[in-house]
C-alpha cells in the first residue's frame, strides 16, 4: 500500500473513462486494470500535480489517498493509476500546500510542478499561493488571503522550507519574504 494525493469536484466525483464516478471517504474501490492513459483510479505522488487536473481550488477538494493493487506510473509528472483506492482524509489549502512543499523537500532532484517558481515570484491576483524554490528564495502575496511557500536549496538537498499566510498584518501583500519570514527588497 502507498499514500498518494487525489483531487475531486466539490461533491467528491471525478471524471473517469466511463463518466463521473462518486467516491466516499474511507471506502475501498477496485478496478480490474490500471493504466495512466486509459483506466484505473488516478492520483499523484506530488500533491501539487493534482492542480494539473483540478486547478480551481475554490471548486475542488484535495485528499490523501491509500492506493494498492496494480500500480502504473506516468512519465510526464507524478500521475499514478492504481486498481485499488481509498480516501483517507481531506486536506485544507494550507495542509495541501504543506504536503506539496514537503514533497519538494523529499525529492530535490525531480523536476517540479510548473506552479513552483525558481526565481523570486509574486502570487497573481486571485491565486491561492505562490511557491518559490532556489538557493535564496523570496516570494510575495499580491493580496490578503494568499499563501507564500519557500524551499531553500542547499548543495544537493533543500535545507529549509517555509509556508506563510498573508494576513495583512504580520505578512503583508506586495512585500517579499525569505524562508525566515524576513522582509526582503524586491
N, C-alpha and C positions, 0 to 999 in steps of 0.2 A: 504494500500500500504506500502511496505517495501523497503528499499535500501539494495542491496547486490552487489556482485562482480562477474564478469564473464570474462573468457579468451577465446580468439579466435585465429584462424590461421590469418596470415597477411591479407588475403582477406576477413576477417570478416565471415568466415564459421566455423562451428563446426560440429562434427560428432554426429548424432542422431541415434536412433534405425532404422530409415528408410534411413540412408545415410547422406550425407552432407546437412546442412541447411545454407542458405545465410541470413545474417542479414543486416539491415540498421540502422543507428543512428536515434533516435527519433521516430521510428515506433513501435507501439504495435503489438505483436504477441500473438496468442492464441492457446492453445491445449485443448482437451477435458478432459484430466486427468493428474494428477501429482503424480509421484511415483519415489523416488530417484533411485530405481533399474532399472525401465524399461521405463518411459516416462515423459513427461513434459519438461520444459525448466530448465536446470541445472545451478546452480550458487553456490556461497558460501557466508556465513556471514563474515568469516575471509578472507581477500584478499589473504593472504599467502597460503590458501588452494587451490587457483586456480593453484598454481605451481605444485600441485599433478597431474594435468591433462594436463597442458600446461607449462612445466617447462623450456623450452628453451626460455629465454627472448628475444633472437635475432630473433626468428621465431614466436613470439606470440604478441598479443595485449591484453591489460587489460582495462576493462571498469567498471564503476559504473553503475548499472542497477536498474530499478524500477521493482518490482515484485508484482503481485496481484492475486486474484482469489484463487483457491485451492492451498495450500502450504503444501508440505511434507518435513520433515527434516530428515537427515541421522543421525544415532547414532555413526558413526565412526569418522567423522570430522564435519565441519560445512556445508557440502553439503546440498543444498536445491533444490527441484524441485517445479516449480510453473506452473500454467496453463496460466499465462499472464506475459510477459516480455517486457521491452523497454530499449534500450541502452541510457543512459543519457549522459555520457561523457567519453572520453578516458583518461587514466592515464599514464603519462610518468613514467619511472622507479623510480625516487625519490619520486614522489607523490604516486605511488602504495606502495612503501615501507613505507612511512609516514602513509598511511592508515592502513597498517599492524601493525605498531608499536602502533598506536592509538587503534586498536582493542585489542592488548595485554594489553594496559593500562586500557581500559574499562572493560576487562574480566579477572581479575587477577587470578581467581580460576579455569578457564577452562584449560584443557590440551592444549598445544600449538602444532602448526605445527612442524614436525620433523626438519625443517630447522632452528628453533630457538634453540640456544645452551644455556645450563645452566652453563657452565664453561667458562673460557676465551677461545677465539677462534680466528682463523685467516681464512679469506676467502681463498679458494683454488684457484690455477691458473685457469683463465677462468671464475670463478664465478663472478656474478654481485654484490654480497653483502654477508655480514655476520651479523647476529643479535644475541646478547647475552643478556640473562636475568638472573639476580640474585641480591643478596644484594650489590655486588660491581663489576658490570660487566666491563670487559675490552675486547677489540677486536682490531684486526689489519687487514688491507688490505694486500694482498700479492703483489699487483701490482696497478699501477695508473689506475684510472677509476672505482674502486670498491667503494661501499658504506659500511659504518660501522654504524649499528644500535645498540642502547643500551637501555635497560629498567632496571632501578634500582628499585628493590623491597624493600618496607618497610614492616612494620607489617600489613599484610592483603591487602595492596594496593601498586601499583607502586608509587614511589614518584618523579621520574624524568625519562625523556626519551630524546634521542638524535639521530640525524642522521647526519653523516659526510660524505663528499666526499673526497676520496683520490686523491688529485690533484698533489701530488708530491712536493708541496711547503709547504702549511700550514699543511696538513695531508700527511704523508709520508708512503710508503709501508714498511712493516716489523716492524713498530712501533706500540705498543699497546697504546690505548687511553681509558680514562674513560669517564663517562657521561658528564663531564665538558669540554671535549676536551683536557685534560692534558695528557702528555706522562706518561706512566707507565712502570715499569720494566716487562719484560716477565717472 
